[in-house]
């Protein structure tokens, strides 16, 4: 058997082939070693603090100097181009799309304005622009409490720490206008020294305590959902605990199902508003996203909110969490397809199939409730007594709570489609019962013919039916945005609450 040297002597060109092959291998290996070393070096130095971050630092840009990748991806929440079938980041006038909601919230500010919120970057702009916050002319004008800011800014934990919790909750929304000036950001979820996930809203800690749980025992994976649960939950303003304060409270004492929370609200005789037509004592659901997520398959399998809405990504030598908090449907490859192998269009259609089926039942419930409210109004006009209406109003309250619980959740019909369908169907049954009882009341009062329902085919017609002067509302809000908001921001700049590159 000939040796390699003998083969080379017989075929000189073979030596050049071996030489070039060896050089290629060495070159590729060198690139690999260089890449590994570069990535290790980058990993070692990337998080070396460019700035020392103070506790409760409210300015996101200060954090961004140390964590540029996370900061830059967070500011991509400015993007409002994505719209899914039932959500996304684009602004949508929900009352325009579904005027029935104007009637369902008659007597409450949501009947004036319900616009789908944009990304977290716009959290403060959206609440300032909303007609629901009114148009205060001074720092003490308007009925809204400081509680309305609680989920909108890292300035909130700063002010809670500065004033004390009870004193913070005694302030007005307008009174905090020049202090709450930075949109949702780093200090809402992270410890400034360790960057560990951190609960900064006392109401979530208190809710765990009320259930006999210690939130400090939560794992890192659980924390990747709990920091979201600081805001994406059902809550109410407790005005009885401390005189003059409206304290954000989670109604989880009995549990976190729709029935558990309803029982809690009934026990404390809580009502968000009395319906302007039916006089039913209504509970306005907020956004029980965490509660529904927990009973869905993803929550039960330990998938966190961040896994889908803030998936990991890699740049250079760094793996980090993408802080462009958004619908997974706008990032299917990095969210859904990490676990699921189906094609993107198949996965998206699966989501829509579930959402459409729940939406169909929910709209049926809306129709029943809109009629029930107007039938109850007619019963009062015909002289119905409190005793006659008591059972009817309780059924309306229960039915609307279930409708709102599902409607107010972001993606609930995907997070937990079986549970949301159960809740809405349960509400549909109660609405039907209410209407049957109303027909009996009306008959006893001598009304046996059909009920004439208002034309609410558009938002404008529905609001006019309720007697809302929307031109006046919009004019006042525009004046507020033109005069008061700039004053707030100027005060904040003078206090150093807003980031300026020249001084930071």
Beta strands, then each sheet from edge to edge (+ up, - down):
strand 1: 236-238
strand 2: 247-249
strand 3: 273-274
strand 4: 281-282
strand 5: 312-315
strand 6: 318-321
sheet 1: 1+ 2-
sheet 2: 3+ 4-
sheet 3: 5+ 6-
end
